[in-house]
């Protein structure tokens, strides 16, 4: 995996490399191969031939352009691809697709595979995947036994977490604004002509009397941003985390001032109390599109649970997003992992994730006035 050879490219001049049109062409080709989708209008055999022809063309270009530097060049293109993908809106989908690609190359043992218990815990504790809960595993001494299904899940999660860590470092790196703007611009060029399949905008549209328009990503609380990142990168948040995410996303669009308890009384509002049927159906489609990235995705089950959570048809009231105190002390619900408070979270008037959003909306409105 190219991440294991990062030292070989540490002296490259990033600006020169991403401004090189030949590099950008190879990065675009690399992404096309990663996001390759079958053409339903031709046979499987023709699809396979088309892919292999493109792959051979890509390697021929690498050999020609990387003459004299064959050991470094593939890693360099992978590295530059990661840099640009990390600065794009598609960074999470990139993590998922690349993790799938590398995980597929790891052989699956016929019987149970033995993994050191501490290596297993390191992956399982950060993946949040229900199938990797230690209490569900069979232990043998200081090793964990993994059947073939769990071997696949473990391999994917181990690589996904490693990639996610690198991408987050790139996205959070401090740099001058002009360089950041250049990286974003070049990332758009890198993804040109590529069918992503999951075209997810991290922002959502809100229409209230206070504000109307798309909500920037950083107006949402860190917990909701973290869950979205985890879902889109192929992670598997807990049931409670998914429920809070779904309800937050629904209520934030149609009534961000709605809370589980108002004036000491539990609020029993249904989806149709705050949105039209057309708006609800559109929301369901949007959320289902997001959850397609999750490994255990099932469209019918997902639609049922989302409908139940927002109080639509199969339930008569919204199952509210948890208050902040329940994220900090989650009692094993899998919420604490996503609770990463920033300075806004520490305000006394922020006791619920929607308070964070409303604070940013109000701050923007006041600044505009």
N, C-alpha and C positions, 0 to 999 in steps of 0.2 A: 504494500500500500504506500502511495507516494508520501503520506504524512510521516512515515518512518524515515524519510530521507530529506527532511526539510533543511537540514544543515547545508546540503549541497547547493541550495539556491539563496542562502542568506545574504550574499553579496550582490545580488542582482539589483539594478536600478529600476524600481517599480514603475516610475513615470515613463522612462524610456521604453520599457517592455510593453506597457499597455497602449502606448501611442504607436507602436509598431503595427502597421496594418496586416502584415503577415501573421503575427501572433494573434491578432484579433480574429482573422479568418480561421485559424486553427482552433481557437477557443470556441468560436461559433460551431464549427464542425464537431468538436468534442461534445458540446451540449446537444447537438442534433442526435448524436449517437446515444447519449444518455437518456434523452427523452423520446427515443425512436418509438413510433406507434405503427401498428399494422394498418395497411390500406385495405379496408373491407371489400373494395371493388376488384381485388386481385387474389389469386390463390395463396395459400400458406407458402408453397414452394417459391412462388414469384416474390413474395414478401421477404423470404429468407435470402434469396439471391440479391435482391435490391439492397438489403442491409449489408451483406458481405461485400458487395461491390463498393458501397460507400465506405465501409471500414477499411478495405484495402487501399482505396484512394487516399483516405486520411493518413494511413501509415506510409504510403509512398511520399506524400507531401512532407511528413515529419522527417523521413530519411533524407529527402532532398534538401530541405531547409536546415536540418540539424546536422549536416555533414561535419564530421570532426568532433561532434559533441553528442553522440548518440546516447551515452549513459545519462546525461543530464536532461536532454531536451524533453522527453515525455513527461518527466517530473515537473519541469518548468511550466509546460502548458497546463498540467493539472493544477499546479499551484496558482497560476494566474487565473485559471477558471474559477478556482475557489474564491479568490480575492474579489472577482467581479460578481460572482453569484452571491457572495455574502453581502454585497452592497446593492443587491436588487430586491424587488418585492417577492421574488421567487426563491429566496434563500432557504426557506423551510422545505419546499418541495425538492430542491436540489439535494438537501441532506438525505431525505427519504430515498430518492432514486439512487443516489450514489451508495448509500448504505446497503440497499437491496442488491446492487450490482456486485459489491465486494463480498457480501454475505453468501451469495450464490456460489462463489468460488471456493468456499470452505467445505471440505468433504464432511458428509454426515455419516457417523458410524452406524453400523447395522444394529448393534446392541446399545446398551446405555453408555453414555459418555461420562467420564469422571472429570469433574472440575474442582479445583481447590476451593474450599468453602469461602475463603476470604476474597478470592478473585470473583466468585459468584456474587457474594454480598455487595462488593463494590459496584458491580453492574446492576444487580437487581434493585438495590436501594435507590439508585438514581434513575432507573428506567420507568418506575411506577407501573410496570406491566403486571397485571393480576396473575398471569400464568407463571410468573417468576417469584411469587411469594415463597419465602423460605419454608414456611409451615406446610406448604403443599409438596415439598421435595422429599425424596428419599435420600437419607444420609448414610455414608459408609466411611466411618472413621472421620478424617478431616476433609472428605470430598463429598460433593453433591452429584448424584446420579441424574443424568438428563436423558429422557427418551428422545426419539428422533424429532418429534414436534418441538420439544423444548430446546433441543440443540439449535434448531433453526431460529427460534425466537431469541435465544441467548446470543448467537452469533450476530444477528441483525442489531440487537440493542447495544452490544458492545461497540460495534462500529459506528452506529448512529450517535451514541453519546460522545465518542471521540471526535467525530465530524462536527457535531453541534458545539462542542467546546471550542474548536478552532474557529468556526464561523462566528460565534459570539465574541471571541477575542478580536476578530477583524472588524466586526460591526461596532464594537465599543472602543476601538483604538482612537486615541486622541490625535488629531491631525488638523492642519489649516483647512478652512472652509473651501478654498479653491481646489484643494486636492480631493476632498470629499465629493465635491460637485463633479469633478472630473471622473472619479470612480463610478458615481451613479450614472453619468452620461455614457460612459464606456460599457457599463453593465447593460444598459438598454440596447446598445448596439450588439452586444454579445448574444442577447436573447432574441434578436430580430429573426423572424421567420420560423420560430420554434413553437410547436404546439405543446403547451405545458399540460393541458388537461385539467388542471385545477387552477383556474385564474382567480385567485382569492385576493381581494383588496383587504388589508388589515383594518381599514377604517369602516365605519358604518354611517348611514345617513339618518339624521335626526330632524324631526320637524315638530317644534313646540313653539309656544308664543314667545319664549325667550330667545330661541336660536333655531335656525334652519340651515342645514348644510351637512357636509361630510365631516365626521369627527376624526381629527388626526390621531395617529396611533398613540402618541404620548399623552393624550387626554384620558386614555383608559388606565385604570389602576394596574400596577405591576402584576398582580395575581392573574388578571384576565389576559394580559399580554403573554405571560408565561404559559398559560394553558393553551392559548391559540398557537404559540410557537411549537409547543409539544405535540399538539394534534397534527399540525401541518407537516411536521418533520417525521411523522410516522409513529409517534409515541402513543401511549394508551393510558390517559388519565383515569383516576378512580371514578366510580359511579357518582360520588358526591361532587367531585370536581367538575365532571361533565354537566351535571344538573345545574350547578351554580353558574357555570359558563353560559349554558343555553338560556336560562332565565334572565341573567344579566343582559345578554345580548338582545333578548326580546324586549324586556321592559325599557332598556336604555333607548330603544328606537321610538317607542310609542308613549311612554309615560315615565321618564327618568326620575320623577319625584315620588313614584310609588314605592312604599316600604312595607316589609312584612307586618310591622306593628305601627299603627297610627293612633296617637292619643290613647295609648295603652290598650288598644283593641286590635286583635288579629284581623288583618284585611283578607277578605275572601272575594277576590276579583277574578273573573275568568278572562281568557284571551280576548274574547269578543266584547268585553267591557272597555277595552282600551284600543282595539284595532278592528278593522273590517275583515271579513272573511278573505277577501282578495289579498290584503296585506299579510294575513296570517299564512296563507298558502304560499305566497312568495317567500316569506321568512323560512318556512319549512324547507323549501327547495334550496335556499341559500345555506342553511345549516347542514342539510344532508350533503351538499357539495363539499363543505368543510370536513365533515366526518368521514368522507371517502378515503382519507389518508390513514385512518386508524386501522390497525391490523385485523381487528375482529369486527370490521364493518359489515352490517347486514341492513339493507335499505329499509325493509319493512319493520324490523325491530327498532331501528333508529327513529323512524317516523312515529312509531307508536310511543316510544319513551319521550320524545320531544313534545308531542301533543299532550301527553300526560303532565309533563313538567310545566307547560305554559297554560294548562287548563283549557284545552281545546278538544271538544267532542268526547274523548275518552275520560275526561275529568272536568270538574266544574269550577276549579279554582287554581290559581297560579301557585306552584311550589317554589317559594321564594329563594333567591340567592342568600347564602349564609352571611351573617354579620361578621365584621372583621375579627372580633374576639374568638369566634368559632374557627377561624382560619389559623390563628396563632396557637390555640389549644384545641386541636382537631379530634382528639380521641381516636386516632388511627383511621380517620376518614380519607386520608390522602390529600388534604387541603394544605397542610403546613408547608409542604415542599414548594408550593407555588407562591407562598406568602413571603415576598421580598420587599419590605417596606422602604419607601423613599421619604424625603422630607415632607411631602404633602400628606402621606399616610399618617405622619405623627401629629397632625393638627387635631385638636380636641373635637372639632366638628365633623371629623371623618370617622364614622363608626360603621360604615357600610360601603361596599365597592361603588355603589351608585352615587354616594356622597362625593367620592373622588371625581367622578365624571361631572357632576353638577357644579362642583367647585371650579373646574376648568372652564366649563361653559360660561358660568357667571363672570369669571375673571376675564374671559375673552369679550363678553358683552360690555363689561365696564370699560375695558381698554378701547373698544370701538367707539363708545360714547364720548 
